Amino acid sequence: MKLNCWEYKKCGRYLGGEKAKQCGTCIAAKEKRTNGVNNGKNGGRCCWAVAGTLCGGPVQGSFAAKLNNCFDCEFYWHVNTEEGKDAVPLNDILKLIQK
């Protein structure tokens, strides 16, 4: 597995992480429907498609409300560069989440 968002960002808000009990566990770390997407664990390498992530502290809200922030995120670009042509398209990730 490649680095997940919580490892890359060092937020500590993954399951069992040092900040999870105090600040809450991020939904990206718990989103099992996207496990394996872009070679990540749960939603860890497609966090931009997961509503309610905790990037920067507070809940980021709906998918539509947070997406522009995600497109400015260095981790989003890191994953897409690392995965290249094999990166899972956003629409395919959303279909997994909506199941």
MDTraj code that builds the backbone (N, CA, C; nanometers):
import mdtraj as md
import numpy as np

residues = "MET LYS LEU ASN CYS TRP GLU TYR LYS LYS CYS GLY ARG TYR LEU GLY GLY GLU LYS ALA LYS GLN CYS GLY THR CYS ILE ALA ALA LYS GLU LYS ARG THR ASN GLY VAL ASN ASN GLY LYS ASN GLY GLY ARG CYS CYS TRP ALA VAL ALA GLY THR LEU CYS GLY GLY PRO VAL GLN GLY SER PHE ALA ALA LYS LEU ASN ASN CYS PHE ASP CYS GLU PHE TYR TRP HIS VAL ASN THR GLU GLU GLY LYS ASP ALA VAL PRO LEU ASN ASP ILE LEU LYS LEU ILE GLN LYS".split()
xyz = np.array([
    [0.0828, -0.1192, 0.0000],
    [0.0000, 0.0000, 0.0000],
    [0.0874, 0.1258, 0.0000],
    [0.0386, 0.2271, -0.0663],
    [0.1064, 0.3567, -0.0714],
    [0.0569, 0.4433, 0.0434],
    [0.1174, 0.5597, 0.0627],
    [0.0767, 0.6482, 0.1726],
    [-0.0684, 0.6909, 0.1578],
    [-0.1403, 0.6815, 0.2674],
    [-0.2776, 0.7314, 0.2746],
    [-0.2729, 0.8763, 0.3207],
    [-0.3854, 0.9474, 0.3071],
    [-0.3881, 1.0896, 0.3405],
    [-0.3423, 1.1157, 0.4836],
    [-0.3870, 1.0349, 0.5786],
    [-0.3512, 1.0577, 0.7193],
    [-0.2023, 1.0350, 0.7446],
    [-0.1388, 0.9501, 0.6640],
    [0.0059, 0.9289, 0.6758],
    [0.0817, 1.0443, 0.6098],
    [0.0352, 1.0822, 0.4937],
    [0.0988, 1.1912, 0.4188],
    [0.0885, 1.3233, 0.4946],
    [-0.0315, 1.3512, 0.5473],
    [-0.0568, 1.4773, 0.6177],
    [-0.0167, 1.4721, 0.7655],
    [0.0066, 1.3502, 0.8173],
    [0.0461, 1.3308, 0.9576],
    [-0.0545, 1.3947, 1.0538],
    [-0.1831, 1.3699, 1.0274],
    [-0.2893, 1.4316, 1.1080],
    [-0.3200, 1.3551, 1.2362],
    [-0.2898, 1.2261, 1.2411],
    [-0.3179, 1.1468, 1.3600],
    [-0.4640, 1.1129, 1.3811],
    [-0.5479, 1.1324, 1.2779],
    [-0.6928, 1.1130, 1.2944],
    [-0.7428, 0.9879, 1.2226],
    [-0.6585, 0.8866, 1.2171],
    [-0.6945, 0.7571, 1.1611],
    [-0.7353, 0.6651, 1.2767],
    [-0.7894, 0.5489, 1.2452],
    [-0.8317, 0.4542, 1.3486],
    [-0.7127, 0.4190, 1.4368],
    [-0.7230, 0.4497, 1.5643],
    [-0.6148, 0.4231, 1.6578],
    [-0.5054, 0.5284, 1.6583],
    [-0.5229, 0.6343, 1.5827],
    [-0.4231, 0.7404, 1.5741],
    [-0.4136, 0.8219, 1.7013],
    [-0.3015, 0.8918, 1.7175],
    [-0.2760, 0.9677, 1.8398],
    [-0.3745, 1.0819, 1.8650],
    [-0.4436, 1.1303, 1.7619],
    [-0.5411, 1.2381, 1.7814],
    [-0.6860, 1.1914, 1.7642],
    [-0.7052, 1.0650, 1.7316],
    [-0.8404, 1.0145, 1.7035],
    [-0.9320, 1.0235, 1.8242],
    [-0.8839, 0.9875, 1.9403],
    [-0.9691, 0.9891, 2.0595],
    [-1.0066, 1.1323, 2.0979],
    [-0.9116, 1.2208, 2.0920],
    [-0.9316, 1.3604, 2.1310],
    [-1.0112, 1.4391, 2.0266],
    [-0.9775, 1.4213, 1.8982],
    [-1.0344, 1.5042, 1.7917],
    [-1.1322, 1.4315, 1.7003],
    [-1.1383, 1.3003, 1.7115],
    [-1.2261, 1.2218, 1.6250],
    [-1.1495, 1.1533, 1.5130],
    [-1.2062, 1.0440, 1.4672],
    [-1.1476, 0.9687, 1.3556],
    [-1.2075, 1.0202, 1.2260],
    [-1.1242, 1.0488, 1.1306],
    [-1.1689, 1.0998, 1.0014],
    [-1.2451, 0.9918, 0.9251],
    [-1.3504, 1.0322, 0.8600],
    [-1.4328, 0.9404, 0.7810],
    [-1.3524, 0.8755, 0.6685],
    [-1.2508, 0.9417, 0.6169],
    [-1.1681, 0.8821, 0.5111],
    [-1.1018, 0.7541, 0.5613],
    [-1.0631, 0.7525, 0.6873],
    [-0.9988, 0.6344, 0.7447],
    [-1.0979, 0.5208, 0.7676],
    [-1.2269, 0.5530, 0.7710],
    [-1.3296, 0.4528, 0.7982],
    [-1.4085, 0.4108, 0.6744],
    [-1.3932, 0.4803, 0.5624],
    [-1.4753, 0.4569, 0.4426],
    [-1.4312, 0.3292, 0.3695],
    [-1.4905, 0.2165, 0.4096],
    [-1.4506, 0.0849, 0.3584],
    [-1.4941, 0.0587, 0.2141],
    [-1.5942, 0.1303, 0.1661],
    [-1.6411, 0.1064, 0.0291],
    [-1.5359, 0.1440, -0.0745],
    [-1.4397, 0.2259, -0.0347],
    [-1.3346, 0.2678, -0.1284],
    [-1.2003, 0.2024, -0.0964],
    [-1.2024, 0.0990, -0.0134],
    [-1.0789, 0.0292, 0.0205],
    [-1.0114, -0.0230, -0.1067],
    [-0.8846, 0.0078, -0.1235],
    [-0.8085, -0.0360, -0.2399],
    [-0.8028, 0.0652, -0.3534],
    [-0.8901, 0.1652, -0.3515],
    [-0.8895, 0.2669, -0.4570],
    [-0.7555, 0.3402, -0.4555],
    [-0.6954, 0.3510, -0.5695],
    [-0.5637, 0.4145, -0.5859],
    [-0.4590, 0.3533, -0.4927],
    [-0.4760, 0.2231, -0.4667],
    [-0.3822, 0.1464, -0.3832],
    [-0.3771, 0.1953, -0.2394],
    [-0.4905, 0.2428, -0.1878],
    [-0.4949, 0.2931, -0.0516],
    [-0.5828, 0.2102, 0.0392],
    [-0.5794, 0.2450, 0.1660],
    [-0.6630, 0.1799, 0.2666],
    [-0.7879, 0.2645, 0.2888],
    [-0.9041, 0.1994, 0.2815],
    [-1.0330, 0.2672, 0.2973],
    [-1.0383, 0.3897, 0.2062],
    [-1.0650, 0.5090, 0.2574],
    [-1.0717, 0.6286, 0.1723],
    [-0.9430, 0.7084, 0.1719],
    [-0.8340, 0.6457, 0.2100],
    [-0.7076, 0.7159, 0.2291],
    [-0.6379, 0.7671, 0.1051],
    [-0.6779, 0.7197, -0.0131],
    [-0.6173, 0.7716, -0.1361],
    [-0.7248, 0.8180, -0.2342],
    [-0.8397, 0.8530, -0.1782],
    [-0.9467, 0.9152, -0.2571],
    [-1.0299, 1.0038, -0.1650],
    [-0.9656, 1.0622, -0.0655],
    [-1.0332, 1.1426, 0.0370],
    [-1.1113, 1.2592, -0.0222],
    [-1.0705, 1.3079, -0.1360],
    [-1.1394, 1.4205, -0.2004],
    [-1.2822, 1.3841, -0.2393],
    [-1.3127, 1.2566, -0.2533],
    [-1.4467, 1.2129, -0.2919],
    [-1.5330, 1.1759, -0.1711],
    [-1.4740, 1.1774, -0.0525],
    [-1.5437, 1.1356, 0.0693],
    [-1.5949, 1.2584, 0.1446],
    [-1.7251, 1.2687, 0.1583],
    [-1.7855, 1.3806, 0.2315],
    [-1.7557, 1.3689, 0.3801],
    [-1.7338, 1.4826, 0.4443],
    [-1.7176, 1.4857, 0.5891],
    [-1.5783, 1.4578, 0.6404],
    [-1.4772, 1.4697, 0.5560],
    [-1.3404, 1.4487, 0.6035],
    [-1.3022, 1.5605, 0.7006],
    [-1.1943, 1.5380, 0.7733],
    [-1.1533, 1.6313, 0.8783],
    [-1.0245, 1.7072, 0.8438],
    [-0.9982, 1.7300, 0.7204],
    [-0.8763, 1.7996, 0.6776],
    [-0.8680, 1.9381, 0.7421],
    [-0.7576, 1.9642, 0.8058],
    [-0.7371, 2.0939, 0.8684],
    [-0.8136, 2.1143, 0.9981],
    [-0.8824, 2.0112, 1.0468],
    [-0.9520, 2.0215, 1.1749],
    [-1.1006, 2.0008, 1.1666],
    [-1.1776, 2.1011, 1.1196],
    [-1.3233, 2.0863, 1.1197],
    [-1.3725, 1.9973, 1.0054],
    [-1.4945, 1.9493, 1.0184],
    [-1.5564, 1.8691, 0.9133],
    [-1.5646, 1.9528, 0.7862],
    [-1.5225, 1.8940, 0.6759],
    [-1.5189, 1.9655, 0.5485],
    [-1.6543, 1.9746, 0.4789],
    [-1.7508, 1.8972, 0.5207],
    [-1.8852, 1.9078, 0.4648],
    [-1.9077, 1.8189, 0.3452],
    [-2.0052, 1.8570, 0.2641],
    [-2.0461, 1.7748, 0.1508],
    [-1.9355, 1.7679, 0.0467],
    [-1.9485, 1.6690, -0.0377],
    [-1.8540, 1.6503, -0.1475],
    [-1.8435, 1.7775, -0.2317],
    [-1.9565, 1.8325, -0.2722],
    [-1.9574, 1.9511, -0.3583],
    [-1.8948, 2.0720, -0.2897],
    [-1.9199, 2.0869, -0.1601],
    [-1.8691, 2.2029, -0.0866],
    [-1.7183, 2.1990, -0.0681],
    [-1.6603, 2.0815, -0.0604],
    [-1.5176, 2.0715, -0.0295],
    [-1.4287, 2.0485, -0.1505],
    [-1.4854, 2.0119, -0.2632],
    [-1.4056, 1.9671, -0.3777],
    [-1.3032, 2.0701, -0.4256],
    [-1.3398, 2.1979, -0.4314],
    [-1.2427, 2.2987, -0.4768],
    [-1.1213, 2.3042, -0.3848],
    [-1.1433, 2.2901, -0.2526],
    [-1.0300, 2.2851, -0.1596],
    [-0.9430, 2.1641, -0.1876],
    [-1.0049, 2.0530, -0.2185],
    [-0.9308, 1.9301, -0.2460],
    [-0.8450, 1.9433, -0.3714],
    [-0.8971, 2.0118, -0.4717],
    [-0.8195, 2.0300, -0.5939],
    [-0.6960, 2.1169, -0.5704],
    [-0.6953, 2.1926, -0.4612],
    [-0.5782, 2.2721, -0.4238],
    [-0.4846, 2.1982, -0.3286],
    [-0.5215, 2.0781, -0.2886],
    [-0.4447, 2.0017, -0.1902],
    [-0.3270, 1.9299, -0.2549],
    [-0.2120, 1.9411, -0.1920],
    [-0.0918, 1.8745, -0.2457],
    [-0.1066, 1.7235, -0.2459],
    [-0.1835, 1.6665, -0.1516],
    [-0.2004, 1.5207, -0.1488],
    [-0.2814, 1.4733, -0.2694],
    [-0.3838, 1.5464, -0.3070],
    [-0.4628, 1.5123, -0.4262],
    [-0.3709, 1.5007, -0.5476],
    [-0.2858, 1.5986, -0.5654],
    [-0.1947, 1.5981, -0.6804],
    [-0.0874, 1.4912, -0.6667],
    [-0.0444, 1.4643, -0.5447],
    [0.0538, 1.3578, -0.5194],
    [-0.0020, 1.2227, -0.5652],
    [-0.1251, 1.1919, -0.5235],
    [-0.1866, 1.0643, -0.5607],
    [-0.2045, 1.0555, -0.7116],
    [-0.2573, 1.1604, -0.7713],
    [-0.2825, 1.1560, -0.9150],
    [-0.1537, 1.1476, -0.9962],
    [-0.0484, 1.2088, -0.9493],
    [0.0814, 1.1976, -1.0156],
    [0.1380, 1.0574, -0.9965],
    [0.1297, 1.0072, -0.8742],
    [0.1830, 0.8752, -0.8422],
    [0.1085, 0.7643, -0.9176],
    [-0.0231, 0.7744, -0.9264],
    [-0.1027, 0.6721, -0.9937],
    [-0.1013, 0.6879, -1.1461],
    [-0.0832, 0.8107, -1.1928],
    [-0.0780, 0.8350, -1.3369],
    [-0.2052, 0.7910, -1.4073],
    [-0.1883, 0.7236, -1.5186],
    [-0.3042, 0.6804, -1.5982],
    [-0.3897, 0.5765, -1.5270],
    [-0.3373, 0.5174, -1.4198],
    [-0.4127, 0.4178, -1.3437],
    [-0.4964, 0.4783, -1.2310],
    [-0.4913, 0.6108, -1.2144],
    [-0.5717, 0.6767, -1.1100],
    [-0.7197, 0.6500, -1.1366],
    [-0.7914, 0.6151, -1.0319],
    [-0.9342, 0.5869, -1.0453],
    [-1.0082, 0.7187, -1.0659],
    [-1.0873, 0.7292, -1.1733],
    [-1.1608, 0.8530, -1.2001],
    [-1.2608, 0.8862, -1.0887],
    [-1.2802, 1.0131, -1.0669],
    [-1.3688, 1.0627, -0.9620],
    [-1.5082, 1.0016, -0.9722],
    [-1.5652, 0.9951, -1.0903],
    [-1.7005, 0.9397, -1.1058],
    [-1.7065, 0.7934, -1.0619],
    [-1.6003, 0.7177, -1.0860],
    [-1.5977, 0.5774, -1.0434],
    [-1.5902, 0.5666, -0.8910],
    [-1.5166, 0.6568, -0.8283],
    [-1.5081, 0.6580, -0.6817],
    [-1.6448, 0.6914, -0.6227],
    [-1.7107, 0.7911, -0.6785],
    [-1.8433, 0.8311, -0.6296],
    [-1.9438, 0.7174, -0.6422],
    [-1.9348, 0.6386, -0.7480],
    [-2.0257, 0.5243, -0.7647],
    [-2.0048, 0.4229, -0.6532],
    [-1.8811, 0.4010, -0.6120],
    [-1.8518, 0.3095, -0.5013],
    [-1.9139, 0.3591, -0.3712],
    [-1.9022, 0.4878, -0.3475],
    [-1.9533, 0.5468, -0.2238],
    [-2.1061, 0.5444, -0.2199],
    [-2.1681, 0.5594, -0.3347],
    [-2.3138, 0.5661, -0.3400],
    [-2.3810, 0.4296, -0.3319],
    [-2.3038, 0.3215, -0.3365],
    [-2.3620, 0.1868, -0.3284],
    [-2.4198, 0.1611, -0.1919],
])
top = md.Topology()
chain = top.add_chain()
for i, resn in enumerate(residues, 1):
    res = top.add_residue(resn, chain, resSeq=i)
    for name in ("N", "CA", "C"):
        top.add_atom(name, md.element.get_by_symbol(name[0]), res)
traj = md.Trajectory(xyz[None], top)
